[in-house]
Amino acid sequence: MNWLYIIIVGAIAGWLGGLITQGRGFGILGNIIVGIFGGLIGGWLFKLFNVQAGGFYGAIFTAFVGALVLIWLSKKLKL
């Protein structure tokens, strides 16, 4: 069940990140990948700045913030 939770949160966060940065998502697999890596980055950043976001919506917000950072970095590095 934990994997399903990670996939759902990743898909939503990746889709929202793509929607904000380019007006559309990255496709379902791309959204999941961006969202999962965004969750890792967002979790690291939130821990670094001692910010806590709990629950389902907190997980989506954390992954969304991380996804935005990931997309921004990939555009800056032209990946």
C-alpha positions in Angstrom: 0.0 0.0 0.0 2.9 2.3 0.7 4.1 2.1 -3.0 0.6 3.1 -4.2 0.6 6.1 -1.9 4.0 7.2 -3.2 2.9 6.8 -6.8 -0.3 8.7 -6.3 1.4 11.6 -4.4 4.2 11.6 -7.1 1.7 11.7 -10.0 -0.3 14.6 -8.4 2.8 16.6 -7.5 4.5 16.0 -10.9 1.3 17.0 -12.7 1.0 20.2 -10.6 4.6 21.0 -11.1 4.4 20.6 -14.9 1.1 22.6 -14.9 2.7 25.5 -13.2 6.0 25.5 -15.1 4.9 24.7 -18.6 1.1 24.7 -18.7 0.7 20.9 -18.9 2.0 17.8 -17.2 4.7 15.4 -18.4 2.5 12.4 -19.1 1.6 9.9 -16.3 5.0 8.2 -16.1 6.8 11.5 -16.3 4.6 13.0 -13.6 5.2 10.1 -11.3 9.0 10.3 -11.8 9.1 14.1 -11.3 6.8 13.8 -8.3 8.8 11.1 -6.6 12.1 12.8 -7.1 10.4 16.1 -6.1 9.3 14.4 -2.9 12.9 13.5 -2.1 14.1 17.0 -2.8 11.2 18.6 -1.0 11.7 16.4 2.0 15.3 17.3 2.1 14.6 21.0 1.8 11.9 21.0 4.4 14.1 19.1 6.8 16.9 21.6 6.1 14.7 24.6 6.9 12.9 22.7 9.7 9.5 22.9 8.0 6.9 20.2 8.7 4.0 19.3 6.5 2.0 16.2 7.6 -0.7 14.1 6.1 -1.7 13.4 2.5 -1.9 17.1 1.5 1.4 17.9 3.2 3.1 15.1 1.3 1.7 16.5 -2.0 2.8 20.0 -1.0 6.3 18.8 -0.1 6.6 16.8 -3.4 5.2 19.7 -5.3 7.8 22.2 -3.9 10.5 19.6 -4.7 9.2 19.1 -8.2 9.3 22.8 -8.9 12.9 22.9 -7.7 13.7 19.9 -9.8 12.1 21.4 -12.9 13.8 24.7 -12.4 17.2 23.1 -12.0 16.7 20.9 -15.0 15.8 24.0 -17.1 18.9 25.9 -15.7 21.1 22.9 -16.5 19.4 22.3 -19.8 18.5 18.6 -19.0 
